[in-house]
Amino acid sequence: MRELTPEDNEPVGRAPGERPPGSVPTIHDVAAAAGVSKSVVSRALSGAPGVAARTVTKVKAAAEAMGYVANANARGMSAHRTHTLGVFVRDAATPFYGHLLTAFQEQASARGYRAVTATGSGSFSIEEERRALETLVSLRVEGLIVCSGALPVEDIIPFAHRIPTVIAGRPETDPSVSSVYCDEVGGGRGMAERVVQLGHRRVAVMTHTAASSLTQSARTEAMVQHLRDAGVDVLPFRCEDYGLEIEGTDSIVQAILDAGGVTALMAPSDSWALAVLESLQLRGLTAPNDISVTGYDGVKPFTSSLLGFTSWRQPLNLIGRLSVDDVVDQIEGLSQGARHRSIDGELIPGRTAAALSA
């Protein structure tokens, strides 16, 4: 995956460090002359941590040789910089958010920053999430990464107007703020297509509303639509009708079994799928012998061969890395304007869903 940048339109063919006559040297020229990236030049010249002394010397020598002078405003800001990113995740106790948080922290360190984290309990109200963002900003973070499937974009945009901000892990295309996310619609369709290929013709789908989860509502809606397009008899069961917490899964499973004839059950996440399997076990039923079960997210420990979940893997490491790169590039003046990047996931065939017996 690659996005075109303004540099793609610059003339080519000049030697590293060579500029048109009369032009003022830029950070791009220093990077070319030193043989490093623009972000490394920025960090080396601002004294940010994480750059080898040998590289700093090389960058400073290249800048001095061509007479490069950093932007005066940027120089003034560097003395007051914190090199800190604020990261909010809705519930670090869940595997999805936990893996993303690890990816954020690792990439922040790689870029010479540290991450200050605020996290909810999964039951945070919208107002509590807004206050968490205010708290992070009050700590003088230089950029903000917001990872919540519930907080409306209208509540995030005011922060994006104050400091560089990226929404991570959920589809968001508002032109005011950058985002990096897995293609939820494509993933929902891909997961549903697996069920179709296995021959299931009466399928239950546990759905969510956008008010409770922007990500899970998008993927489950895509599942339902794809199944219907394929001529499958679909039975949607809205989780909110049985209580938002996973503890309500048992009631949903009983309702699905009472509906009769269902051969496959599609859960909105791996955590929900695990709760489904536990509920089936209490009734002496197993997957896929009695009913096929699918999950979504594809993160450890659910990808363990011991569990063998049939699921859809979201590339959380890539999403985390690109999110940090985006916000840091904004901070360091290496990018301008909002960018939206949709990343493809992939099917994990697993063993909890099998072909329908004749």
C-alpha positions as CSV (number, residue, x, y, z in Angstrom):
1,M,0.0,0.0,0.0
2,R,1.3,3.4,-0.9
3,E,0.0,6.9,-1.1
4,L,1.2,9.5,-3.6
5,T,2.8,12.5,-2.0
6,P,3.8,16.0,-3.3
7,E,7.4,14.7,-3.6
8,D,6.2,12.3,-6.3
9,N,5.7,15.3,-8.6
10,E,9.2,16.7,-8.1
11,P,11.7,16.6,-10.9
12,V,14.0,13.6,-10.9
13,G,17.4,13.0,-12.2
14,R,19.4,15.4,-9.9
15,A,22.2,14.1,-7.8
16,P,21.6,13.9,-4.0
17,G,21.8,17.4,-2.6
18,E,21.7,19.1,-6.0
19,R,19.1,21.9,-6.3
20,P,17.9,24.2,-9.0
21,P,20.0,27.3,-9.2
22,G,18.9,30.0,-6.7
23,S,16.7,27.7,-4.7
24,V,16.7,27.6,-0.9
25,P,17.8,24.2,0.6
26,T,14.9,22.3,2.2
27,I,14.7,19.4,4.6
28,H,14.2,17.1,1.5
29,D,17.6,18.2,0.2
30,V,19.3,17.5,3.5
31,A,17.7,14.1,3.6
32,A,18.8,13.2,0.1
33,A,22.4,14.4,0.8
34,A,22.6,12.5,4.1
35,G,20.9,9.4,2.6
36,V,18.2,9.3,5.3
37,S,14.5,10.0,5.6
38,K,13.0,13.4,6.2
39,S,11.8,12.3,9.6
40,V,15.3,11.3,10.6
41,V,16.6,14.8,9.5
42,S,13.9,16.5,11.6
43,R,14.7,14.4,14.7
44,A,18.4,14.7,14.3
45,L,18.3,18.5,14.0
46,S,15.8,19.0,16.8
47,G,17.7,16.8,19.2
48,A,15.0,14.2,19.5
49,P,16.0,10.8,21.1
50,G,16.3,7.6,19.1
51,V,18.8,8.8,16.4
52,A,22.3,7.3,16.4
53,A,25.1,9.8,17.1
54,R,26.8,8.9,13.9
55,T,23.6,9.7,11.9
56,V,23.2,13.0,13.8
57,T,26.7,14.0,12.8
58,K,26.1,13.1,9.2
59,V,22.8,15.0,9.0
60,K,24.3,18.1,10.6
61,A,27.3,18.0,8.3
62,A,24.9,17.8,5.2
63,A,22.8,20.7,6.5
64,E,25.8,22.8,7.2
65,A,27.4,22.1,3.8
66,M,24.3,23.3,1.9
67,G,23.4,26.1,4.3
68,Y,20.2,24.7,5.4
69,V,18.4,26.7,8.1
70,A,15.4,25.2,9.9
71,N,12.1,27.1,10.0
72,A,12.4,29.8,12.7
73,N,9.0,28.8,14.2
74,A,10.0,25.2,14.4
75,R,13.3,26.1,16.1
76,G,11.4,28.1,18.7
77,M,9.0,25.2,19.3
78,S,11.7,22.6,19.7
79,A,12.9,24.0,23.0
80,H,9.4,23.4,24.4
81,R,8.7,20.0,22.9
82,T,7.7,17.0,24.9
83,H,8.1,14.3,22.2
84,T,5.0,12.7,23.8
85,L,1.9,11.3,22.1
86,G,-1.4,11.0,23.8
87,V,-3.1,7.6,23.1
88,F,-6.7,6.9,24.1
89,V,-8.0,3.3,23.7
90,R,-11.6,2.4,24.7
91,D,-10.7,-0.8,26.7
92,A,-7.1,-2.0,26.9
93,A,-8.4,-5.2,28.6
94,T,-9.8,-6.5,25.4
95,P,-7.4,-8.2,22.9
96,F,-8.2,-5.9,20.0
97,Y,-7.4,-2.7,21.9
98,G,-4.6,-4.3,23.8
99,H,-2.7,-5.3,20.6
100,L,-3.3,-1.9,19.1
101,L,-1.9,-0.2,22.2
102,T,1.2,-2.3,22.0
103,A,1.7,-1.4,18.4
104,F,1.3,2.3,19.2
105,Q,3.9,2.2,21.9
106,E,6.4,0.3,19.9
107,Q,6.2,2.6,16.9
108,A,6.2,5.7,19.0
109,S,9.5,4.6,20.5
110,A,10.9,3.8,17.1
111,R,10.1,7.4,16.0
112,G,11.7,8.9,19.1
113,Y,8.5,9.6,21.1
114,R,6.8,8.2,24.2
115,A,3.2,7.3,24.5
116,V,1.0,8.5,27.4
117,T,-2.1,6.3,27.6
118,A,-5.6,6.8,28.8
119,T,-8.1,3.9,28.6
120,G,-11.7,3.2,29.5
121,S,-13.3,0.1,30.9
122,G,-15.4,-0.6,27.8
123,S,-18.3,0.9,29.6
124,F,-17.1,4.5,29.5
125,S,-19.8,7.0,28.5
126,I,-19.2,9.4,25.6
127,E,-18.7,12.2,28.1
128,E,-16.1,10.2,30.0
129,E,-14.2,9.5,26.8
130,R,-14.2,13.2,25.9
131,R,-12.8,14.0,29.4
132,A,-10.1,11.4,28.9
133,L,-9.0,13.2,25.7
134,E,-9.0,16.6,27.5
135,T,-6.8,15.1,30.2
136,L,-4.3,13.8,27.6
137,V,-4.1,17.2,25.9
138,S,-3.6,18.9,29.3
139,L,-0.4,16.8,29.7
140,R,1.1,18.8,26.7
141,V,1.1,15.9,24.3
142,E,2.2,16.9,20.8
143,G,-0.2,14.6,19.0
144,L,-3.3,12.5,19.7
145,I,-4.3,9.0,18.6
146,V,-7.9,8.1,19.3
147,C,-8.9,4.4,19.3
148,S,-12.6,4.1,20.2
149,G,-15.4,2.4,18.3
150,A,-18.0,4.5,20.1
151,L,-16.8,8.2,20.3
152,P,-18.5,10.2,17.5
153,V,-16.1,12.0,15.1
154,E,-17.9,15.3,16.0
155,D,-16.4,14.9,19.5
156,I,-12.9,14.3,18.1
157,I,-12.7,17.0,15.5
158,P,-12.3,19.9,18.1
159,F,-9.1,18.2,19.3
160,A,-7.8,17.7,15.7
161,H,-8.1,21.5,15.3
162,R,-5.8,22.0,18.3
163,I,-3.1,19.3,17.8
164,P,-2.3,16.7,15.2
165,T,-4.8,13.8,15.6
166,V,-5.4,10.4,14.1
167,I,-8.4,8.1,14.5
168,A,-7.2,4.5,14.5
169,G,-8.9,1.2,14.2
170,R,-12.2,2.3,12.8
171,P,-13.6,3.5,9.4
172,E,-13.6,7.3,9.4
173,T,-13.4,9.6,6.3
174,D,-14.2,13.0,7.7
175,P,-11.9,15.5,5.9
176,S,-11.0,17.2,9.1
177,V,-9.0,14.3,10.7
178,S,-6.7,11.5,9.5
179,S,-7.6,7.9,10.0
180,V,-6.1,4.4,9.6
181,Y,-8.4,1.4,9.8
182,C,-9.3,-2.1,8.5
183,D,-11.9,-2.3,5.7
184,E,-14.9,-3.3,7.9
185,V,-17.3,-3.7,4.9
186,G,-14.8,-5.8,2.9
187,G,-14.1,-7.9,6.0
188,G,-17.7,-8.4,6.8
189,R,-18.4,-9.5,3.2
190,G,-15.3,-11.8,3.2
191,M,-16.4,-13.5,6.4
192,A,-19.9,-14.0,5.1
193,E,-18.6,-15.3,1.8
194,R,-16.8,-18.0,3.7
195,V,-20.1,-19.1,5.3
196,V,-21.7,-19.1,1.9
197,Q,-18.9,-21.2,0.4
198,L,-19.4,-23.7,3.2
199,G,-22.9,-24.2,2.0
200,H,-24.9,-22.7,4.9
201,R,-28.4,-21.5,3.9
202,R,-29.9,-20.4,7.2
203,V,-27.5,-18.2,9.2
204,A,-27.9,-16.1,12.4
205,V,-25.8,-12.9,12.6
206,M,-25.3,-11.1,15.9
207,T,-25.4,-7.4,15.0
208,H,-24.6,-4.1,16.6
209,T,-26.0,-0.6,16.2
210,A,-23.6,2.3,15.3
211,A,-24.4,3.9,18.6
212,S,-22.8,1.1,20.5
213,S,-20.0,0.2,18.1
214,L,-19.1,1.9,14.8
215,T,-16.8,-0.9,13.8
216,Q,-19.0,-3.9,14.7
217,S,-22.1,-2.3,13.3
218,A,-20.4,-1.8,9.9
219,R,-19.0,-5.4,9.7
220,T,-22.2,-7.1,10.8
221,E,-24.4,-5.0,8.4
222,A,-22.0,-6.1,5.6
223,M,-22.4,-9.7,6.7
224,V,-26.1,-9.6,6.6
225,Q,-26.3,-7.8,3.2
226,H,-23.8,-10.2,1.6
227,L,-25.7,-13.3,2.9
228,R,-29.0,-11.9,1.6
229,D,-27.4,-11.1,-1.8
230,A,-26.3,-14.7,-1.9
231,G,-29.9,-15.9,-1.3
232,V,-29.2,-17.1,2.3
233,D,-32.0,-17.0,4.9
234,V,-30.6,-14.5,7.4
235,L,-31.7,-14.1,11.0
236,P,-30.2,-10.9,12.5
237,F,-30.1,-10.8,16.3
238,R,-29.3,-7.3,17.7
239,C,-27.0,-7.6,20.7
240,E,-28.5,-4.4,22.2
241,D,-31.8,-6.2,22.6
242,Y,-30.2,-8.7,24.9
243,G,-27.9,-6.3,26.8
244,L,-24.7,-4.7,25.5
245,E,-22.4,-6.8,27.7
246,I,-21.1,-10.1,26.4
247,E,-22.7,-11.7,29.5
248,G,-26.0,-11.4,27.5
249,T,-24.7,-13.9,24.9
250,D,-26.5,-16.8,26.5
251,S,-29.9,-15.3,25.9
252,I,-29.0,-14.6,22.2
253,V,-27.8,-18.2,21.7
254,Q,-31.0,-19.6,23.2
255,A,-33.1,-17.4,21.0
256,I,-31.1,-18.5,17.9
257,L,-31.5,-22.2,18.9
258,D,-35.2,-21.6,19.4
259,A,-35.5,-20.1,15.9
260,G,-34.7,-23.6,14.6
261,G,-32.8,-24.7,11.5
262,V,-29.8,-22.4,12.0
263,T,-26.6,-24.1,10.9
264,A,-24.1,-21.2,11.2
265,L,-23.8,-18.3,13.7
266,M,-21.7,-15.2,12.9
267,A,-20.5,-13.3,15.9
268,P,-19.3,-9.6,15.7
269,S,-15.9,-10.3,17.3
270,D,-13.7,-13.1,18.6
271,S,-14.6,-12.2,22.1
272,W,-18.3,-12.7,21.4
273,A,-17.6,-15.9,19.5
274,L,-15.9,-17.3,22.6
275,A,-18.9,-16.5,24.7
276,V,-21.1,-18.2,22.1
277,L,-18.9,-21.4,22.2
278,E,-19.1,-21.4,26.0
279,S,-22.9,-21.0,25.9
280,L,-23.2,-23.9,23.4
281,Q,-21.0,-26.0,25.6
282,L,-23.4,-25.5,28.6
283,R,-26.0,-27.0,26.4
284,G,-23.9,-30.0,25.3
285,L,-23.3,-28.5,21.9
286,T,-20.1,-27.9,20.0
287,A,-18.8,-26.1,16.9
288,P,-18.8,-27.0,14.1
289,N,-20.5,-30.4,14.9
290,D,-23.8,-28.9,15.9
291,I,-23.5,-25.4,14.6
292,S,-20.7,-23.5,12.8
293,V,-19.4,-20.3,14.6
294,T,-17.4,-17.5,13.2
295,G,-15.6,-14.6,14.9
296,Y,-13.8,-11.4,13.8
297,D,-10.5,-9.6,14.6
298,G,-8.2,-12.5,14.4
299,V,-5.9,-11.6,17.3
300,K,-4.1,-13.7,19.8
301,P,-5.0,-15.8,21.8
302,F,-8.0,-16.5,19.6
303,T,-5.7,-17.4,16.7
304,S,-4.2,-20.2,18.7
305,S,-4.6,-23.6,17.0
306,L,-6.0,-24.9,20.3
307,L,-9.1,-22.7,19.8
308,G,-9.0,-22.8,16.0
309,F,-11.4,-19.8,15.5
310,T,-12.7,-19.2,12.0
311,S,-12.2,-15.5,11.9
312,W,-11.1,-12.4,9.9
313,R,-7.7,-11.0,10.9
314,Q,-7.3,-7.3,11.2
315,P,-3.7,-6.2,10.6
316,L,-3.4,-4.4,13.9
317,N,0.4,-4.0,13.9
318,L,0.2,-2.3,10.5
319,I,-2.7,-0.1,11.6
320,G,-0.8,0.9,14.8
321,R,2.4,1.6,12.9
322,L,0.8,3.8,10.2
323,S,-1.3,5.7,12.8
324,V,1.8,6.7,14.8
325,D,3.7,7.6,11.6
326,D,0.8,9.7,10.4
327,V,0.6,11.8,13.6
328,V,4.3,12.1,14.0
329,D,4.6,13.3,10.3
330,Q,2.0,15.9,11.1
331,I,3.9,17.0,14.2
332,E,7.2,17.3,12.3
333,G,5.7,19.0,9.3
334,L,6.3,16.1,6.9
335,S,2.7,15.9,5.9
336,Q,-0.3,18.3,5.6
337,G,-4.0,17.6,5.5
338,A,-6.0,14.6,6.5
339,R,-5.2,11.2,5.1
340,H,-7.5,8.2,5.2
341,R,-6.0,4.7,4.8
342,S,-8.1,1.6,4.6
343,I,-6.2,-1.7,5.1
344,D,-7.4,-5.1,3.9
345,G,-7.7,-7.9,6.4
346,E,-7.6,-11.7,5.7
347,L,-9.6,-14.8,6.3
348,I,-8.5,-17.3,9.0
349,P,-10.3,-20.5,7.9
350,G,-10.0,-22.1,11.4
351,R,-12.0,-25.1,12.4
352,T,-15.1,-23.6,14.2
353,A,-16.9,-23.4,10.9
354,A,-17.2,-26.3,8.5
355,A,-19.0,-27.3,5.4
356,L,-22.6,-28.2,5.8
357,S,-23.2,-31.9,5.7
358,A,-25.5,-33.1,3.0
